[in-house]
Amino acid sequence: MAIMAAPSKAPLIDVSPEATSADAAFWKVLHGGEYGAIGATLDQLKAAYLKHPQDARIASHIAFLHVWRLTERTRLPQISASITDDATMARTYFQEAVKLAPHDARFRGFLASMTMAEGSLHGDEKEIRQGFFMMQDAVDAWPEFNLFTSGYVMSTFPYDSEKFLKALEEQWATLDLCVGTHVDRENLDFAPWMRLETRTGPKRACWNSEIAPHNFEGFFLNLGDMEVKAGHPKIARAAYAQAKQSKTYAQWPYRDVLDRRIAQAEDNVALFRVERLPNDTEKEHRMMIDTAFACMGCHQE
C-alpha cells in the first residue's frame, strides 16, 4: 500500500548553471570525438543529475557516454573486464530516461539494446529475450530510427545466424521506409532520393542532424560492412559508395576508412566473420560495431 501510494517521479527540465554546463560539455566531447574526456564529463553530468534527478536529457547523456566508452573500447591500450560495468550503468540511466520521457522511442530502443547486452553478460536468456521484445516495441514506435538500432546491435552475431540475417534485413527495411518505396539492393543508387533530406518528422532519422552530423555516412558504412560479412562484396561496395552522396562527406573524419573498405571488400569477408577476443590487437579489419568509430562514425564532426 505504501509503495502504491508513493508519488511517481515527475519529469522536469533542469536549467541550473550546473546542468547547462554539463550539457554543453557532453556535446563538445561527443562531437569532438574526445574519448579520453568521457570520465570527467560523466562526473560533471552525474553531479548535475544528483541535484535534479528528474531531467531525462541529463540521464540519457550519462547513459550515452557509458555506451560510448563500452562500444569503442578498442581505443584502450588494455581492456579491463570491468569495462562491462558501463553496460549496467547505461541500462540504469536509460531506464530513468524512459521513466521520465516514456514517449521518446530513442530512449526505449537504447534501453532495449542495453537490456540485451546486460543479459548476455550475465548469461540470462530471459533478460535477453525481454530486451529483444522491448526492441520490437521501440521499432513499432519509431521504425526509421530503431530498425537501425536493432540491426546495428545484432550485427555482431555470426554471419549465417538467423539474428544476423534479420539485422541485415532491418537495415534495408530502414532505407525502404526512408524513401517510401522498395530500394533495389542489387543496383543501389541513392541519388534520386537525396532531395528527400529533412530534419523534421520521423524521417529525420534517415539523414544528418545536429545530434549525428554524419548519420548518413555512418549508416552506409555499416550497411557495407554487414553486406561484406554476409558474403556480398559487390553489394557492399555500392552501399559504401552511397556515403559519398552526402553534402557533408568532405568533412567526414572517416573518409579514409571508407576508401579502404571499398578496396578490401573481398578480403574482409573472412576477416569480418572472425570472433574477436577482448584484447585482439587487430584494429583495422573489424565490423563497424566493434571499432574505435562505432559511435563516432555518425556523431563526430
Secondary structure by P-SEA (a helix, b strand, c coil): ccccccccbbbbbbccaaaaaaaaaaaaaaaaccccaaaaaaaaaaaaaaaccccaaaaaaaaaaaaaaaaacccccccccccaaaaaaaaaaaaaaaaaccccaaaaaaaaaaaaaaaaaaccaaaaaaaaaaaaaaaaaccccaaaaaaaaacccccccaaaaaaaaaaaaaaaaaacccccccccccccccccccccccccccccccccccaaaaaaaaaaaaaaaaccaaaaaaaaaaccccccccccccaaaaaaaaaaccccccccccccccccccccccccccccccccccccc
